[in-house]
Amino acid sequence: MRDVGSAGGFFVKRVSLLGLRPAGYLALAALGLGMLAEAQTTPAAPAQTRNNISASSYIALGNLYYSKGQYDSAYVAFRAASENDPRSTEALLGLGRSQTRLRLYAPAIETLRRLVGMDARNFSAHLALSQSYVAQYVGTTDRAAVAGNLDEALKVLGEAEVLQNDSAVLWNERSIIYKLKGDYARAIEMSRRASTIDPNDSVILYNLGDLYQASGNSAMALESLQKAVIADPTDAQARAYYGKLLLLSGNPNAARLELAQAERLAPNNAYAVGQYGVYGYLTKDNTLARIKLTQALKLDPLRYPEFYYYLGRLEMDSGLVKEAKADFTKAAALASTNSEYFYWLGRAQEASGDKGAARLAYGQALSLNPNMKVAQDGLSRVK
């Protein structure tokens, strides 16, 4: 799922640049190169240098970099701002969001907790803290270590609701959390409420469609994704998902048009590129599938286990068992609750002659889905 205003992540991208006109962006960016260089000088120098540059200038620069997706540079700017003015709520908010984008989850949570402690009525701070808890939960393979994160996130959102109960972002965040908890009925309820508040937000419509699809209501999913594309024709993520659903509904020609357009809109969006690759695999265009799936995984190697899975399927079809085994292993590691990925890992292990590893993979598939007959058959073959 996606958060409101995000480009496929958890954080709001509609960042204020302190009223700068477009010409001001270029001047600020040019100034920023020097400022960031100064901010990263030797440990003894920064304090004197930063005292000559206002925290608000660093914040404006951080917002600019953040809006462009340059989170490492945004982090440096917001850190400099917070060191210049430790009481600046804008600096801490930007720092916490940037830390989470960089997967510095524990520091991000610490930063945002401090911000909420300083300014208990800061609605954006509560949202960012909730999102950071969720990002840490999603981004770790050891879910037991962060088992309480989703409840903590809901608690923070409860505090945020007291401050502003008519925020579509808030209800969308709740929807994301309930989906992660496996409560699809509650997640759909929350997503519908978000959509009632802001019926033309493409990301909310995307999330609602994703929930319908996950709960087996393909018709409603397709309708919601179509609305998302109409609401924002430039949203490559929504268009790619819409194309995927068109393909699954038996309309490959329309699907190809949407997926090709999504890639044109965002050639560096791993999701859009990868879904075009999935289309290639499902329509038996193996060249397209291999090129696009490989390209997507280079763009983002950790976020989309589905693309490793389909690349593995393609490799199995081509007799490349060693490569398939490696890709199914990655898919299963990134999506450890997906029985299909473990089943195909078992198939690859079996094909490579490693019956012991195949037994483990088939067994894991069955532990996740006890009624999976193909996994039962596979386990019988390697006993």
KAFEN-V456620 format. One record per residue. N is the residue number from 1. PSI is psi in whole degrees, -180 to 180 (none if undefined). OMEGA is omega in whole degrees, -180 to 180 (* if undefined). Layout:
n = <N	N>
psi = <PSI	PSI>
omega = <OMEGA	OMEGA>
This chain:
n = <1	2	3	4	5	6	7	8	9	10	11	12	13	14	15	16	17	18	19	20	21	22	23	24	25	26	27	28	29	30	31	32	33	34	35	36	37	38	39	40	41	42	43	44	45	46	47	48	49	50	51	52	53	54	55	56	57	58	59	60	61	62	63	64	65	66	67	68	69	70	71	72	73	74	75	76	77	78	79	80	81	82	83	84	85	86	87	88	89	90	91	92	93	94	95	96	97	98	99	100	101	102	103	104	105	106	107	108	109	110	111	112	113	114	115	116	117	118	119	120	121	122	123	124	125	126	127	128	129	130	131	132	133	134	135	136	137	138	139	140	141	142	143	144	145	146	147	148	149	150	151	152	153	154	155	156	157	158	159	160	161	162	163	164	165	166	167	168	169	170	171	172	173	174	175	176	177	178	179	180	181	182	183	184	185	186	187	188	189	190	191	192	193	194	195	196	197	198	199	200	201	202	203	204	205	206	207	208	209	210	211	212	213	214	215	216	217	218	219	220	221	222	223	224	225	226	227	228	229	230	231	232	233	234	235	236	237	238	239	240	241	242	243	244	245	246	247	248	249	250	251	252	253	254	255	256	257	258	259	260	261	262	263	264	265	266	267	268	269	270	271	272	273	274	275	276	277	278	279	280	281	282	283	284	285	286	287	288	289	290	291	292	293	294	295	296	297	298	299	300	301	302	303	304	305	306	307	308	309	310	311	312	313	314	315	316	317	318	319	320	321	322	323	324	325	326	327	328	329	330	331	332	333	334	335	336	337	338	339	340	341	342	343	344	345	346	347	348	349	350	351	352	353	354	355	356	357	358	359	360	361	362	363	364	365	366	367	368	369	370	371	372	373	374	375	376	377	378	379	380	381	382	383>
psi = <164	154	158	129	10	165	44	9	-148	-4	148	129	-6	75	133	133	37	36	13	138	163	-40	-31	-27	-44	-42	-42	-40	-40	-45	-37	-34	-43	-40	-43	-35	-41	-36	-19	22	-172	154	-29	-22	-35	-38	-46	-42	-46	-26	-21	-6	129	152	-36	-33	-43	-39	-45	-41	-43	-42	-40	-50	-40	-44	-24	0	12	75	-28	-42	-38	-42	-46	-43	-46	-35	-43	-40	-43	-30	-33	-41	89	-16	4	115	-34	-40	-44	-38	-47	-39	-47	-43	-42	-41	-41	-41	-32	8	25	69	-49	-47	-37	-46	-40	-45	-47	-30	-43	-41	-46	-37	-35	-37	84	-13	15	101	-44	-35	-42	-45	-46	-38	-44	-45	-34	-41	-44	-44	-40	-40	-46	-35	2	147	-14	80	-27	-33	-21	31	-30	-1	-42	-38	-38	-41	-43	-37	-44	-39	-32	-41	-38	-36	-33	-34	-35	101	0	28	122	-34	-43	-48	-33	-40	-42	-40	-44	-44	-44	-32	-44	-29	-9	10	82	-35	-46	-39	-43	-40	-46	-41	-38	-40	-42	-42	-31	-39	-42	84	-11	17	117	-32	-39	-44	-37	-50	-40	-43	-39	-40	-43	-43	-43	-28	4	7	80	-36	-46	-34	-47	-42	-43	-41	-35	-42	-37	-43	-39	-40	-37	91	-16	-2	98	-35	-47	-41	-39	-42	-40	-43	-41	-44	-34	-42	-46	-24	2	25	71	-33	-46	-37	-45	-41	-46	-42	-39	-40	-40	-43	-38	-39	-36	78	-15	12	111	-37	-48	-44	-44	-38	-30	-36	-41	-43	-45	-44	-47	-23	10	27	82	-33	-48	-44	-49	-45	-49	-39	-42	-42	-43	-41	-25	-37	-39	96	-7	-12	-27	85	-26	-36	-34	-40	-50	-33	-39	-41	-43	-42	-40	-43	-29	3	14	74	-42	-46	-40	-43	-42	-42	-37	-34	-43	-43	-46	-35	-37	-21	75	0	11	107	-33	-39	-40	-36	-47	-29	-42	-41	-43	-41	-42	-44	-28	-5	5	86	-34	-47	-36	-42	-44	-44	-45	-39	-40	-39	-42	-33	-30	-32	86	-20	14	97	-39	-33	-38	-43	-41	-42	-38	-36	-31	5	none>
omega = <-179	177	-178	177	-178	175	180	-179	-175	-168	-177	-177	-178	-172	176	176	173	173	-178	171	-177	179	180	179	-177	179	-180	179	178	176	-176	180	178	-179	-180	177	179	-178	-177	180	-176	-173	-176	-172	-168	-175	-179	-179	-175	178	-180	-179	-175	177	-179	177	177	180	179	178	178	178	179	180	-179	-178	179	180	179	-168	178	177	177	179	-179	-179	-180	177	178	179	-178	176	177	-179	-176	-179	-179	180	178	-180	-179	178	179	179	-179	179	-180	178	-180	177	-180	179	174	-167	-178	176	180	180	178	179	-175	172	179	179	179	177	179	-173	-173	-179	-180	-176	-179	179	178	179	-178	179	177	-179	179	175	-179	-180	178	179	-178	-171	-180	176	179	-176	-180	-178	-178	-175	-177	-174	-176	177	176	179	178	178	179	178	175	176	180	-179	177	-179	-176	-173	-179	180	177	-180	-178	-178	176	178	177	179	179	-177	-179	175	179	177	-179	-179	-173	179	179	180	178	178	-180	-179	176	179	177	-179	176	180	-179	-172	-177	178	-174	-178	176	178	176	-178	179	177	178	179	177	-179	-179	-180	174	-180	-174	-178	178	178	-180	179	-179	179	176	177	179	180	178	-179	179	-178	-180	-179	-176	-178	179	-179	179	179	177	177	178	-179	175	178	-178	179	176	180	-173	-178	177	180	-178	179	-178	-178	177	178	178	179	177	179	-175	-176	178	177	-174	-178	-179	-180	-177	179	173	176	176	176	180	-179	-175	178	176	171	-171	179	177	-178	-177	-178	-173	179	179	180	-179	-178	172	179	-180	-173	-172	-167	-170	178	179	-176	172	-179	-178	175	175	178	179	180	176	179	-178	180	180	-171	-179	180	179	-180	179	-178	175	177	179	179	-179	179	-178	179	-169	177	-177	-176	-179	-179	179	177	-179	172	176	178	-180	178	179	-179	180	178	-179	-175	180	178	178	178	-180	-178	177	179	178	177	-180	177	178	-178	-174	-178	-177	-172	-178	177	176	179	179	179	178	-178	-173	178	*>
